[in-house]
């Protein structure tokens, strides 16, 4: 089945998306999903992109996790993991219900709005007043929904988690 539509130009864009996504992750610590999906949604079936993005993202993040394994605190990560576990099935259900045109348009709009927000924001968000573990669980839930929908759990989760750690840690 895969051989029927992965011609040379398609395969080239898939590889370019993976390489550029990996470069951005090496540079910034995240971003595989944002960069790679921008290319992959145009050449692959919409249902193939999230699993491919997650595979690429997990592979890239394993390297970072190995590097920081001694300093990793599972008790602080558990609310994110619980929220993400609940959110992923919700995102997958939304993916199954979305049309490819809506999916491409929503991911493109999300990328544009998020980039503009990060570029022009004047102050850091303060979510510490939401609470510790409950805020972390909500961040995990939102990341899980975006991860299940389009493999884009990184931007929302990385931004809010870093803000939460700055304020509470």
Secondary structure, 3 states (H helix, E strand, C coil): CHHHCCCHHHHHHHHHHHHHHHHHHHHHCCCHHHHHHHHHHHHCCHHHHHHHHHHHHHHHHHHHHHHHHHHCCHHHHHHHHHHHHHHHHHHHHHHHHCCHHHHHHHHHHHHHHHHHHHHHCCCCCCCHHHCCHHHHHHHHHHHHHHHHHHCCHHHHHHHHHHHHHHHHC
